[in-house]
């Protein structure tokens, strides 16, 4: 990423339709300050119609982004409310760890310029994907975005930011992995981080550029290696395989992007409990050096913060994850306060830096769509943003693996769109609609049972499918039988059926096993009623009652409004 693209202020941006008259706190005597506050004034640089577009296609059509806006009070946003002659800054920001997009007041040509810089790759590289969540009563669905920080050292800028020279031009690793879940009703956001060194079986991935097939790993590998198996789409497939959560988009940034974004924002406040210097006698550490208390970090220092493990907590990746959560929360608060972004020159730099830094999936077609995503994310109050870490445990070799039970509980809450802050609105009980065709007698229903009770910490339970088939036989389902299955892992237990005429049969089987109605799903992969016994039912003849809907204490949650968080310093790394 060249520096020239980040410093695109001045004549070029104005020629491309950037409208500085939309921003607050204009210089005394400027047109922005002196212009009358009328809603019908045309936007500067927006073409002869006075409108601007989101850049959502090459046809030239799009939403109006330019044009004057009625002045609005800014109580609670850190601005001066109600003063005459000022225009409201209308901007959207995606603040996802170190990923931010701010665009505002831009004319059609400027959006087209940003669109030309948008980098895209295939969303998923696996053979299969989880189903999208069903819409709520209002027809809304959740939004899941995987945020990836790449440690790629494949260009001069990234190489200049440090790291072992033997890692230059080697396959990139996913240094940061966070799943951002926005609820269907857009009332809350949950973020789940995975420690980068988590041991998982990586799924089969096909590189979209070379066609190379990376087979599913026999032994567990570190989750951060997924990025080098065809790109970010393989990291998406890895998360989907682990969590059974459908991911809608990914956004990825590299080292150089972190630096340019932090510079454009103007600094993010972070806190340490003691003076810290992340460097030991052997030279290990990020080089971060901060005094006790709160310090705004930007540029290379922001990158050091996000990469520090030696010096935080116990010197492992877990401490680094906590520091990343703190940084993300602080960045969101900083953006909401509008303290650093009332200057149109800084905002223009931010927009260009964001586009240069980001790599997104191929279902995001334009900068306008990124703007719309940012607007949705910005609508959630900070006290309804909850950061969490996937519950984990150490292996005998001191690696990290998902904690049985607790990790699945956290993933289930996200799958079922339940907020991690425990403030779920009570939903009225709804009766399942009657199937098109009533169930047959149990003895007439053919049932196939598959064993997928394995997960990333343990193999499948031997003969589990046969045991459940025997349970069904004892309940009158005499045509139930087990079958061999090349797949050994799954999420929750489900009963699949292929067509509407078998839904009644599938519901009867689920009821006999004590499964909830939500476990019954239509699937084109099923040739008949099929029970897939998942890792949530490894023992017993009756499906276990689900846990309550509380977030596990092992998820280490942090509320987005918590500005008192301060990193504990590892002994031996103070000055």
Secondary structure, 3 states (H helix, E strand, C coil): CCHHHCCCCCHHHHHCCECHHHCCCCCCCCHHHHCCCCCCCCCCCCCCCCCCCCCCCCCCCCCCCCCCCCCCCCCCCCCCCCCCCCCCCCCEECCECCECCEECCECHHHHHHHHHHCEEECCCCCCCCCCCCCCCCCCCCCEEEEEEEECCCCCHHHHHCCCCHHHCCCCCCEEEEEEEEECCCCCCEEEEECCCCEEECCCCEECCCCCCEECCCCCCEEHHHHHHCCCHHHHHHHHHHHHCCCCCEEEEECHHHHHHHHHHHCCEEEEECCCEECCCCCCCCCCCEECCEEEEECHHHHHHHHHCCCCECCCCHHHHHHHHHHHHHHHHHHHHHCCCCCCHHHHHHHHHHHHHHCEEECCCCCHHHHHHHHHHHHCCCHHHEEEEECCEEECCCCCEEECCCHHHHHHHHHHCCCCCCCCCCCCCCCCCCCCCCCCCCHHHCCEEEEECEECCCCCCCCCHHHHHHHHHHHCCCCCEEECCCCCCECCCCEEEECCHHHHHHHHHHHHHHCCCHHHEEECCCCCCEEEEECCCCCCCCCCCCCCCCCCCHHHCCEECCCCCCCECECCCCCC
